[in-house]
Amino acid sequence: MSVLVAYTSKTGFTKTYAEWIAADLGATLVTTDELTPELIAEHDVIVHGGGNRAGNLGGLSKFLKLWDELRGKQVVLWYTGASPENPEANARQWEKVLTPEQCDAAKLFYLRGGFDMGILRGKDKLMMSGMRSALKLKPNLSPSEQGMLKMFDNPIRDLDREAVNPLVEYVRAL
């Protein structure tokens, strides 16, 4: 069984997980930008990951443009985010970005990554600075918003080498 791992990473969290997954599976590792129909055709299992940025999963729209080529393949998707694992919220996130057919066809995972304003650049840093300002002006913050505001001053780097184990074991069992 040949495995291809593709990823999009802006801050390095997703890249690190992709490298760990590829190493554990002896897989070919590429960025989403390097992914081609020919590469997909050469592999039995396609694993893709991207970071969650404001509800958008990095590289996913580009990946899904290749959905026709993915038919008949085992597809595993994951995304990283700063929030702790929350199966209900994660399921809602997948339902926002995938069709019901895609949700049924792919095995879906969440891997906690982190958030660090210090490594953001350009429009990402500008966007998050705007969010920070808006949160500071809001009179009654939800617990989630309070947590987000804390992250601006206290970066979270929650990469866990063992967090990839369920995904890796799933692929090995195929």
Secondary structure, DSSP 8 states (H G I E B T S, - for coil): --EEEEEE-SSSHHHHHHHHHHHHHT-EEEEGGG--HHHHHT-SEEEEEEEEETTEETTHHHHHTTHHHHTTSEEEEEEEESS---HHHHHHHHHHHS-HHHHHHEEEEEEE-EE-GGG--HHHHHHHHHHHHHHHH-SS--HHHHHHHHHHHS-EE---GGGGHHHHHHHHH-
